[in-house]
Amino acid sequence: MEVHEVELLVEQYGDSIYRYCRSLAYTLDEAEDLYQQTFLKACELHKKISLKKNPRAYLMSIASNIWRNHKSRYARRERILPTISGEIEGDRLADVEDETDVLEEVVKQEQISCLRECVNRLPDKQRQVILLFYAGELSIEDIAGILKIPKGTVKSRLHTAKEQLRKEMEGC
C-alpha cells in the first residue's frame, strides 16, 4: 500500500474512525488528536496495511493502541503529580428547530449523557468491546482480531457490558 492510498482510507473510513475516537476520548479535542494520530500512524505503517484484509479494523486497532498508551501515560503522571482538570465534557443542545419540542430534546440529551457516563464507568475491557461493537460498528471477529482475544471472550465481555449498562440505565 502506498501513502496516497491512505488518503483513500481517510475518505472511506474517516467517519467511522472519527466516531470511534469520539467514543473513546473524554473531550472533543482529545478525540480530534486521537483521530489525527491514528492516520499519522497509518501513514507510517502504510506498508503493513492490506486493502484485502479489513483496513477499518486495522485503523481502529491503531486508535485503540494509541488511546491505551495515552491513558497509561496520563495515569502515570497522575500518580506522580495529581492535577485538577477544569475540563468538563458537556453535551450542548444542538440547534433546536422551531417544530422540535425542547423538552423532548432535553430528555434525549440527558439520556445520552447518562449512557456516556455509564459506558465510561465500565471496566476498560468491557468498555473497549462496547465501543468497538457499537461506535466502531465492527463484527465480533474483527474485535477479536483487534484485541487479540478469542471470539468467545469478546461475546462474553459484550454480554456482561450490556447487562451492566442495562442495570445502570434503569437508575437514570
HUCOR-V121471 format. One record per residue. N is the residue number from 1. RES is the residue in three letters. PSI is psi in degrees with one decimal (* if undefined). D_LAST is the distance of its C-alpha to the last C-alpha in whole Angstrom. Layout:
N,RES,PSI,D_LAST / N,RES,PSI,D_LAST
This chain:
1,MET,136.2,48 / 2,GLU,163.3,49 / 3,VAL,-38.0,47 / 4,HIS,-22.7,47 / 5,GLU,-21.5,45 / 6,VAL,-34.7,42 / 7,GLU,-38.5,42 / 8,LEU,-36.5,42 / 9,LEU,-38.6,39 / 10,VAL,-43.8,37 / 11,GLU,-42.9,38 / 12,GLN,-44.6,37 / 13,TYR,2.8,34 / 14,GLY,-45.9,33 / 15,ASP,-44.1,30 / 16,SER,-43.0,28 / 17,ILE,-39.9,29 / 18,TYR,-44.0,28 / 19,ARG,-41.0,24 / 20,TYR,-42.9,24 / 21,CYS,-39.5,25 / 22,ARG,-37.2,22 / 23,SER,-28.3,20 / 24,LEU,-44.8,22 / 25,ALA,158.3,22 / 26,TYR,-26.0,20 / 27,THR,163.6,22 / 28,LEU,-40.6,24 / 29,ASP,-44.2,27 / 30,GLU,-39.4,27 / 31,ALA,-43.5,26 / 32,GLU,-38.7,29 / 33,ASP,-44.1,31 / 34,LEU,-42.6,30 / 35,TYR,-46.8,31 / 36,GLN,-41.8,34 / 37,GLN,-35.4,35 / 38,THR,-47.3,34 / 39,PHE,-26.9,37 / 40,LEU,-42.9,39 / 41,LYS,-36.5,39 / 42,ALA,-37.1,40 / 43,CYS,-40.2,43 / 44,GLU,-38.8,44 / 45,LEU,19.4,43 / 46,HIS,-27.6,44 / 47,LYS,-20.5,47 / 48,LYS,-13.9,45 / 49,ILE,126.1,43 / 50,SER,127.1,44 / 51,LEU,-20.3,43 / 52,LYS,-31.9,44 / 53,LYS,-164.8,41 / 54,ASN,94.1,37 / 55,PRO,-29.7,38 / 56,ARG,-43.3,34 / 57,ALA,-37.9,33 / 58,TYR,-42.6,35 / 59,LEU,-39.1,34 / 60,MET,-33.1,30 / 61,SER,-41.0,32 / 62,ILE,-46.8,34 / 63,ALA,-42.7,30 / 64,SER,-44.4,29 / 65,ASN,-41.5,32 / 66,ILE,-43.0,32 / 67,TRP,-41.1,28 / 68,ARG,-43.0,29 / 69,ASN,-41.3,32 / 70,HIS,-46.6,30 / 71,LYS,-38.6,28 / 72,SER,-46.4,30 / 73,ARG,-41.7,32 / 74,TYR,-44.2,30 / 75,ALA,-39.6,29 / 76,ARG,-43.7,33 / 77,ARG,-40.6,33 / 78,GLU,-35.5,30 / 79,ARG,-35.8,32 / 80,ILE,-48.8,35 / 81,LEU,94.7,34 / 82,PRO,140.7,30 / 83,THR,155.2,30 / 84,ILE,121.0,27 / 85,SER,126.6,25 / 86,GLY,0.9,25 / 87,GLU,127.2,23 / 88,ILE,124.8,20 / 89,GLU,118.4,18 / 90,GLY,135.3,17 / 91,ASP,118.9,16 / 92,ARG,142.2,19 / 93,LEU,135.1,19 / 94,ALA,162.3,22 / 95,ASP,117.7,25 / 96,VAL,123.9,24 / 97,GLU,159.1,27 / 98,ASP,-39.0,28 / 99,GLU,-9.6,27 / 100,THR,135.5,23 / 101,ASP,119.3,21 / 102,VAL,-39.0,20 / 103,LEU,-42.9,17 / 104,GLU,-39.4,16 / 105,GLU,-41.0,16 / 106,VAL,-44.3,14 / 107,VAL,-43.3,11 / 108,LYS,-45.5,12 / 109,GLN,-36.4,12 / 110,GLU,-39.3,9 / 111,GLN,-42.0,8 / 112,ILE,-43.7,11 / 113,SER,-43.8,10 / 114,CYS,-42.5,7 / 115,LEU,-43.4,9 / 116,ARG,-43.4,12 / 117,GLU,-42.7,10 / 118,CYS,-42.4,10 / 119,VAL,-41.3,13 / 120,ASN,-24.6,15 / 121,ARG,-12.6,14 / 122,LEU,150.3,16 / 123,PRO,149.6,19 / 124,ASP,-41.5,22 / 125,LYS,-42.0,23 / 126,GLN,-40.5,20 / 127,ARG,-43.8,19 / 128,GLN,-41.8,22 / 129,VAL,-43.9,23 / 130,ILE,-46.4,19 / 131,LEU,-40.9,20 / 132,LEU,-38.0,24 / 133,PHE,-48.2,23 / 134,TYR,-52.4,21 / 135,ALA,-39.0,21 / 136,GLY,-14.9,25 / 137,GLU,42.8,26 / 138,LEU,154.9,28 / 139,SER,166.4,29 / 140,ILE,-38.4,29 / 141,GLU,-43.3,32 / 142,ASP,-40.9,32 / 143,ILE,-42.5,29 / 144,ALA,-39.8,31 / 145,GLY,-41.2,34 / 146,ILE,-46.9,32 / 147,LEU,-7.3,31 / 148,LYS,48.4,34 / 149,ILE,161.2,33 / 150,PRO,154.8,33 / 151,LYS,-36.7,31 / 152,GLY,-36.4,30 / 153,THR,-39.9,29 / 154,VAL,-46.0,27 / 155,LYS,-42.5,26 / 156,SER,-46.3,25 / 157,ARG,-38.6,23 / 158,LEU,-44.6,21 / 159,HIS,-47.1,20 / 160,THR,-42.4,19 / 161,ALA,-41.7,17 / 162,LYS,-43.4,15 / 163,GLU,-43.8,15 / 164,GLN,-44.7,13 / 165,LEU,-39.9,11 / 166,ARG,-44.4,10 / 167,LYS,-45.1,10 / 168,GLU,-34.6,7 / 169,MET,-23.5,5 / 170,GLU,-28.9,6 / 171,GLY,-12.2,4 / 172,CYS,*,0
